[in-house]
Each structure stands twice: as C-alpha cells, then as structure tokens.
Amino acid sequence: MTDAPIADEPASFEVTESTVVYEGAVWDVRRDAIAYNDETMVREYIDHTGAVAVYAEDDEGRVLVIQQYRHPVRVRDWELPAGLLDVEGEDFQVAAARELAEEADLEADTWEPLVRYNTSSGGSDEFLQVYRARGVRPTATAFEREAEEADIVKRWVPRAELVEAILDGRLHNSGLVVAVLAADALERRRA
C-alpha cells in the first residue's frame, strides 16, 4: 500500500503485430497482438483521432447544450459542442474554438482546460479534452451545417438543472456528464 495520490499508471508492452482490420470514414478498427505476461493477447479497438468539447457558460452561469441525432445509440441527445481532432497539428484549444463556432455560432474570450478523460479505455484510444469557455458571444457569421448538425437545437441551461438531470438518469452523453460534474465539483471546491 502506498500513500501517493491515486493516479493512472502509464504502462507499455511490446506490440508484436498491429493491423487495421477496418478502415472507416471517421476512424478505424485496429487489431494489436501484445506480448503480455509471457503470452500473446489480441485486442481490437477503435483507433481514434481524439476529440475536444466545450463547456461554454454565459454571463448568467448557464451552460450551452446542443441536441443532435446520434445514430449508434439512436437518440437525439443533449451534449456539449464537440468535435474530432482531425486537423493535423492543430492546437486543442484552437480546435475547441473551431467546434464552438461551427456547432453553436459562438466565440469566447477566455478558455481554460476543464477535464480530460478516456471515453472507453477497453474499446477505444480516444481521449476527450474539455475546455471551459467564458465571455461567450455570437460569431460575426453563422456556420452552414449539414448531416446531423443541420438541425442542431441550442439551449442554455443552469448547471444545477443539468446536474439534477444527470443524477436522475435523463442525460447520458459522456462528455456532458463528465464536464458538468467536473465543473460542479470545481465550483464547490472554490466555494
């Protein structure tokens, strides 16, 4: 037993073979053979670019949520503006600002990292970096959206209402859940 603060521990084992078994439009499925404890284990996972999300607050402390259709779960869920890190070398905060503009026609004066987490450590190498944005205002022009973004619904909701909806099981999007609970914990810590 140790008295060190709890933290994930980086670990790396030899990958003896790595193959893309499915090349997708957005991400791939990869199969790795790993030398682990004198055996070879095979794992398949989504080989993901990573993503960013934006926890945007207005001057009244309300949080911007957007609703859009998500086909894998067959739901029009409420979530934060978010998107893939699919521009080579793009700074994460720049990507977050781009997504806020593209999905909500907003820009912000101040940005700070809120939370970073792995969305599904057993099935994907995706990490989601969430930024907190304040001093939010409309962009000069509206972004032209398509596909599931074409009918996005925007709503400003008090954080306490979002916390209640999460704990009541009415909101399920992982980025929204993690960010709202992290922001709530951070505000409680500051108080």
KOLVOMAR-203821 format. One line per field, with one value per residue: residue number from 1; residue in one letter; chain; x, y, z of N, C-alpha, C in turn. Coordinates in steps of 0.1 Angstrom, whole numbers. Atoms other than C-alpha are relative to their C-alpha. Layout:
// KOLVOMAR-203821
resi c(NUM|...)
resn c(a|...)
chain c(A|...)
n_c1 c(X|...)
n_c2 c(Y|...)
n_c3 c(Z|...)
ca_c1 c(X|...)
ca_c2 c(Y|...)
ca_c3 c(Z|...)
c_c1 c(X|...)
c_c2 c(Y|...)
c_c3 c(Z|...)
// end
This chain:
// KOLVOMAR-203821
resi c(1|2|3|4|5|6|7|8|9|10|11|12|13|14|15|16|17|18|19|20|21|22|23|24|25|26|27|28|29|30|31|32|33|34|35|36|37|38|39|40|41|42|43|44|45|46|47|48|49|50|51|52|53|54|55|56|57|58|59|60|61|62|63|64|65|66|67|68|69|70|71|72|73|74|75|76|77|78|79|80|81|82|83|84|85|86|87|88|89|90|91|92|93|94|95|96|97|98|99|100|101|102|103|104|105|106|107|108|109|110|111|112|113|114|115|116|117|118|119|120|121|122|123|124|125|126|127|128|129|130|131|132|133|134|135|136|137|138|139|140|141|142|143|144|145|146|147|148|149|150|151|152|153|154|155|156|157|158|159|160|161|162|163|164|165|166|167|168|169|170|171|172|173|174|175|176|177|178|179|180|181|182|183|184|185|186|187|188|189|190|191)
resn c(m|t|d|a|p|i|a|d|e|p|a|s|f|e|v|t|e|s|t|v|v|y|e|g|a|v|w|d|v|r|r|d|a|i|a|y|n|d|e|t|m|v|r|e|y|i|d|h|t|g|a|v|a|v|y|a|e|d|d|e|g|r|v|l|v|i|q|q|y|r|h|p|v|r|v|r|d|w|e|l|p|a|g|l|l|d|v|e|g|e|d|f|q|v|a|a|a|r|e|l|a|e|e|a|d|l|e|a|d|t|w|e|p|l|v|r|y|n|t|s|s|g|g|s|d|e|f|l|q|v|y|r|a|r|g|v|r|p|t|a|t|a|f|e|r|e|a|e|e|a|d|i|v|k|r|w|v|p|r|a|e|l|v|e|a|i|l|d|g|r|l|h|n|s|g|l|v|v|a|v|l|a|a|d|a|l|e|r|r|r|a)
chain c(A|A|A|A|A|A|A|A|A|A|A|A|A|A|A|A|A|A|A|A|A|A|A|A|A|A|A|A|A|A|A|A|A|A|A|A|A|A|A|A|A|A|A|A|A|A|A|A|A|A|A|A|A|A|A|A|A|A|A|A|A|A|A|A|A|A|A|A|A|A|A|A|A|A|A|A|A|A|A|A|A|A|A|A|A|A|A|A|A|A|A|A|A|A|A|A|A|A|A|A|A|A|A|A|A|A|A|A|A|A|A|A|A|A|A|A|A|A|A|A|A|A|A|A|A|A|A|A|A|A|A|A|A|A|A|A|A|A|A|A|A|A|A|A|A|A|A|A|A|A|A|A|A|A|A|A|A|A|A|A|A|A|A|A|A|A|A|A|A|A|A|A|A|A|A|A|A|A|A|A|A|A|A|A|A|A|A|A|A|A|A)
n_c1 c(8|-7|8|0|13|4|-1|-3|-14|-3|-6|-2|-4|-3|10|-7|6|11|6|13|9|11|-3|13|0|-3|-11|-3|-1|-14|-3|-13|-5|-8|-7|4|-1|-4|10|4|14|4|10|5|5|2|-12|7|-8|1|10|1|14|0|9|1|8|3|-2|9|-5|7|-9|6|1|6|7|-1|2|-12|4|-3|9|14|5|-4|-5|-5|-15|-8|-7|-12|-4|-12|-14|-3|-8|-14|-7|8|0|13|9|5|10|12|6|6|12|10|5|7|12|8|-1|-5|-15|-1|-12|-10|0|-9|3|8|-3|-4|2|1|14|3|-14|0|4|-4|-11|5|0|8|-4|11|-4|10|-1|8|0|5|8|2|-9|4|9|5|-6|9|-1|6|2|7|-2|9|12|-4|8|-8|7|-8|6|-8|-8|8|10|-7|-4|12|4|-10|2|13|-1|6|-11|-9|-12|-11|-7|8|1|-13|-3|9|-3|-13|2|7|-10|-9|7|2|-13|-4|9)
n_c2 c(-12|-13|-12|-9|-3|10|-5|10|3|4|14|3|13|2|3|9|-1|-10|0|-7|10|-7|-14|-7|-14|-9|7|14|10|5|13|1|11|-5|10|-4|11|12|5|-10|-3|-7|-10|-9|-13|-11|-8|-13|-12|-8|-10|-11|-5|-14|-3|-14|-6|-14|-9|4|13|11|9|2|14|2|12|5|14|9|13|12|2|-3|-10|-14|-2|-13|1|-12|-1|9|5|8|-6|6|-9|3|-10|-11|-1|5|-12|-5|9|-3|-13|3|8|-9|-9|9|6|-9|-13|-8|-1|-3|-8|7|15|7|15|4|14|8|13|11|3|15|5|14|1|-11|-8|-14|-9|-12|-11|-9|-14|-9|-13|-11|-12|6|-9|5|-3|-10|7|13|12|8|14|11|13|0|-14|-9|-3|-2|-9|-6|-4|-5|7|-2|12|8|8|11|10|8|9|11|9|7|10|-6|-4|12|-2|0|-13|-9|5|-2|-15|-6|4|-6|-14|-1|3|-11|-12|3|-1|-14|-7)
n_c3 c(0|1|-4|11|5|10|13|10|1|13|2|14|3|14|10|10|13|0|13|2|5|7|2|0|5|-11|-7|4|-10|0|-8|-5|-8|-10|-9|-14|-10|7|9|10|0|11|-4|11|-6|9|1|0|1|-12|2|-9|-2|-6|-11|1|-10|3|-11|-10|-5|6|8|14|5|13|2|13|1|-1|5|-7|-12|5|-10|1|-14|-4|-1|1|13|0|13|1|2|13|7|-4|-7|-5|-14|-6|-3|12|5|-8|5|13|-2|-6|11|10|-5|-8|5|-11|-3|-14|-4|-8|2|-10|0|-11|-3|12|-4|10|1|-1|-1|5|14|9|-5|0|-11|2|-8|-2|-4|-5|8|-6|9|12|9|14|11|10|10|-4|7|8|-6|8|-6|-13|-5|7|-8|-14|-9|-11|-12|-11|-12|-12|-4|-10|7|7|-10|-3|11|0|-11|2|11|11|10|1|8|-10|-1|-8|-14|-6|-1|-9|-14|-3|-2|-12|-11|-1|-7|-14|-7|-1|-10)
ca_c1 c(0|12|3|8|-22|-42|-34|-34|-1|14|23|36|40|55|31|42|17|-7|-32|-61|-89|-115|-108|-137|-148|-143|-120|-105|-107|-72|-61|-30|-11|6|33|19|29|47|17|3|-30|-50|-71|-93|-102|-113|-82|-94|-81|-91|-116|-124|-156|-166|-183|-195|-210|-229|-229|-257|-237|-259|-243|-248|-260|-269|-292|-284|-291|-265|-270|-251|-274|-305|-310|-312|-290|-281|-243|-216|-203|-176|-156|-127|-90|-88|-67|-30|-11|-40|-38|-65|-79|-80|-99|-123|-129|-135|-161|-179|-181|-192|-218|-231|-221|-203|-168|-154|-129|-114|-106|-93|-89|-116|-111|-95|-106|-106|-140|-138|-104|-114|-126|-110|-78|-99|-92|-116|-103|-130|-124|-144|-152|-165|-172|-193|-208|-222|-198|-199|-215|-234|-218|-235|-242|-250|-260|-268|-255|-281|-309|-290|-311|-293|-303|-288|-294|-284|-257|-278|-305|-280|-266|-301|-309|-277|-283|-319|-307|-322|-289|-264|-238|-204|-188|-217|-219|-181|-178|-209|-200|-163|-174|-198|-171|-147|-172|-179|-142|-137|-167)
ca_c2 c(0|35|69|85|102|78|82|61|45|46|11|-1|-36|-48|-47|-77|-71|-42|-43|-20|-45|-19|15|38|72|87|62|28|-5|-18|-53|-55|-85|-77|-96|-96|-118|-143|-147|-130|-113|-99|-67|-48|-12|20|38|74|108|122|150|182|196|230|237|272|294|327|357|342|310|289|261|258|223|212|185|163|129|102|71|45|50|60|91|129|135|167|173|199|213|189|175|154|164|157|187|176|195|217|230|215|249|261|230|237|273|260|235|261|284|255|240|270|301|314|325|331|355|331|294|270|232|217|179|153|117|84|77|39|26|-10|-2|30|50|82|110|139|172|195|233|258|289|322|356|339|359|353|350|375|350|318|284|264|229|196|160|155|191|206|205|212|226|250|256|275|255|263|239|228|217|197|180|170|156|136|122|114|94|118|128|102|118|111|144|163|141|143|181|191|171|183|219|214|198|226|253|235|233|270|279)
ca_c3 c(0|-8|4|-30|-45|-67|-104|-136|-142|-177|-190|-223|-236|-268|-297|-319|-346|-355|-383|-394|-398|-408|-423|-416|-428|-394|-375|-379|-361|-352|-340|-319|-307|-274|-255|-220|-191|-213|-235|-266|-262|-290|-286|-311|-305|-322|-334|-327|-336|-302|-297|-279|-263|-250|-216|-225|-199|-204|-181|-161|-154|-177|-198|-236|-246|-281|-292|-322|-335|-326|-347|-327|-297|-318|-296|-301|-271|-253|-254|-254|-287|-296|-325|-337|-336|-373|-384|-384|-357|-347|-311|-289|-278|-313|-323|-294|-306|-341|-328|-307|-338|-362|-339|-320|-339|-308|-298|-263|-246|-221|-223|-196|-196|-175|-177|-200|-199|-219|-233|-233|-221|-231|-266|-279|-276|-277|-252|-249|-238|-224|-222|-202|-223|-208|-223|-249|-278|-313|-342|-370|-394|-390|-400|-427|-411|-428|-419|-382|-375|-398|-372|-340|-312|-288|-252|-223|-190|-154|-142|-112|-136|-156|-125|-115|-149|-149|-115|-124|-154|-180|-197|-209|-232|-215|-224|-210|-178|-171|-178|-159|-128|-130|-133|-104|-82|-91|-81|-49|-41|-48|-25)
c_c1 c(9|-8|0|-14|-4|1|2|15|3|7|1|6|3|-12|7|-6|-12|-6|-13|-9|-12|4|-13|1|4|12|1|-2|14|0|15|3|11|7|-2|1|4|-10|-3|-15|-4|-12|-4|-6|-1|13|-5|9|1|-10|0|-15|1|-11|-1|-10|-4|2|-9|4|-8|10|-7|0|-7|-6|2|-2|14|-4|3|-10|-15|-7|3|4|4|15|6|4|13|4|14|12|5|8|15|7|-8|0|-14|-10|-5|-11|-13|-7|-6|-13|-11|-6|-9|-13|-10|0|4|15|1|13|10|-3|9|-3|-8|3|4|-2|-1|-14|-4|13|1|-3|5|12|-4|1|-8|5|-11|6|-12|2|-10|2|-5|-9|-2|12|-5|-10|-3|7|-11|2|-7|-1|-6|2|-10|-12|3|-9|10|-8|10|-7|9|7|-7|-10|6|5|-12|-4|9|-2|-13|0|-6|10|11|13|12|7|-8|0|13|2|-9|4|14|-2|-7|9|10|-6|-2|13|4|-9|5)
c_c2 c(12|12|11|2|-10|7|-12|-1|-4|-14|-2|-14|-1|-4|-8|1|11|1|8|-10|6|14|7|14|9|-5|-14|-10|-7|-13|0|-13|5|-11|5|-12|-13|-7|11|1|8|9|8|12|10|8|15|11|8|11|11|3|13|1|15|5|15|8|-3|-13|-12|-7|-2|-15|0|-14|-4|-15|-8|-14|-12|-3|3|10|14|4|15|-2|13|1|-7|-4|-7|9|-6|10|-2|12|12|0|-3|12|6|-9|2|12|-2|-8|9|9|-9|-5|9|14|10|0|5|8|-8|-15|-6|-15|-3|-15|-7|-15|-9|-4|-14|-7|-15|-2|10|7|15|7|12|11|10|14|7|13|10|13|-3|11|-5|3|10|-6|-14|-11|-8|-15|-9|-13|2|14|10|5|0|9|5|4|4|-5|3|-13|-9|-9|-12|-11|-8|-9|-11|-10|-7|-10|5|5|-10|3|1|13|10|-4|4|15|7|-3|5|15|2|-2|11|12|-2|1|14|7|-4)
c_c3 c(0|4|-11|-5|-11|-14|-10|-2|-15|-1|-15|-1|-15|-9|-11|-14|1|-14|1|-6|-6|-1|-2|-6|11|8|-4|11|-1|9|3|7|10|8|14|9|-6|-9|-11|1|-12|4|-13|6|-11|1|-3|-1|13|-3|11|2|8|10|0|9|-4|12|12|6|-6|-10|-13|-2|-14|-1|-14|0|0|-4|8|11|-3|9|-6|14|2|3|-1|-15|0|-14|1|-1|-13|-9|5|7|6|16|5|3|-12|-6|8|-4|-13|2|6|-11|-10|5|7|-4|11|1|15|2|8|-1|11|-1|12|4|-13|5|-13|-1|2|0|-5|-14|-9|7|1|14|-4|9|0|5|5|-7|7|-9|-13|-7|-14|-9|-10|-10|5|-9|-7|4|-10|9|14|7|-5|9|15|7|11|12|11|13|12|3|10|-7|-8|9|4|-11|-2|11|0|-12|-13|-11|1|-7|10|1|8|15|7|2|10|15|4|3|14|12|1|6|14|8|2|10|13)
// end
